[in-house]
Amino acid sequence: MQTTGTDNLQRALDRLQAAGLRPTRQRLDLARLLFEGCDRHVTAEQLHGEALAANLQVSLATVYNTLNQFTTAGLLHEVVVESGKSYFDTNITDHHHFFMEDTGRLEDIPADSIVVENLPQAPKGTRIARVDVIIRLAPDDGSAH
């Protein structure tokens, strides 16, 4: 079944309202770009480029603000791969990631593929909310290790 632009708009509107976010034009436009299709990982710069390509008038600062609002509202997870480099993940279920260092691509690893044991005790007054594992990959040069 083919979805229409109206269907995508309604899904974006429903998602924003369920998260308690006011559905401004810019939030709706960015939500439509982010959430149509399959789960994905995007940087603010990538999403800004997609918005410009779709003739949406939105600043990079607005894209950053919106991604942070969506993350706070639970619509996205932020995955920090290094200082100053974050991806926003539309898959908000518990899972982990491969990070391809040469291309900057992020790929999901199912949560049940990794077992994390012997976690340290959380400091007094805190609890462990989530454990994120990022496995960094480099091209295989063919040499034995």
C-alpha positions, -999 to +999 in steps of 0.1 A: +000+000+000+014+034-011+014+061+015+006+097+006+020+130+017-012+134+037-006+101+055+030+111+063+018+145+076-008+128+098+018+103+112+042+132+120+014+152+136+003+122+157+039+115+168+045+151+179+012+153+197+018+120+215+052+134+227+036+166+240+053+188+214+034+216+197+033+208+160+049+239+144+054+239+107+092+234+111+088+205+135+062+188+112+085+193+082+115+178+100+095+150+116+082+140+081+118+138+068+130+119+099+103+094+103+091+084+069+104+051+059+127+029+079+148+036+110+179+057+104+208+076+119+213+113+108+234+141+118+220+176+121+240+186+090+226+157+070+190+165+080+196+202+072+208+192+038+177+170+032+155+199+043+171+223+019+169+197-009+131+194-002+128+232-004+122+236+033+133+269+046+150+260+079+183+271+095+209+247+108+203+261+143+166+252+141+175+217+130+198+213+160+171+227+183+144+205+169+166+173+171+173+181+207+136+187+215+127+154+198+154+137+218+142+152+251+106+142+242+117+106+236+112+105+198+150+101+191+181+088+208+213+108+205+244+086+198+276+104+205+304+087+185+332+112+194+335+147+208+314+171+186+300+142+165+264+130+172+239+110+153+202+111+160+186+076+159+150+071+150+151+036+165+144+043+202+144+006+213+174-006+233+202-016+209+238-009+202+259+003+172+287-004+149+305+029+139+325+027+106+354+051+113+364+055+077+329+064+064+312+077+095+283+053+090+264+040+120+247+006+119+224-010+144+233-041+165+203-058+181+204-054+219+203-092+225+235-096+204+256-082+233+256-092+269+270-065+293+279-080+327+295-068+359+284-032+357+297-010+385+274+002+412+259+035+402+269+064+425+246+072+454+214+090+443+217+077+406+207+047+386+219+032+354+193+043+328+208+026+298+240+011+285+251+021+250+278+000+233+295+015+202+319-009+184+342+011+162+352-006+130+381+001+106+386-013+071+402-047+071+436-044+055+439-082+052+468-086+076+465-111+104+462-096+139 
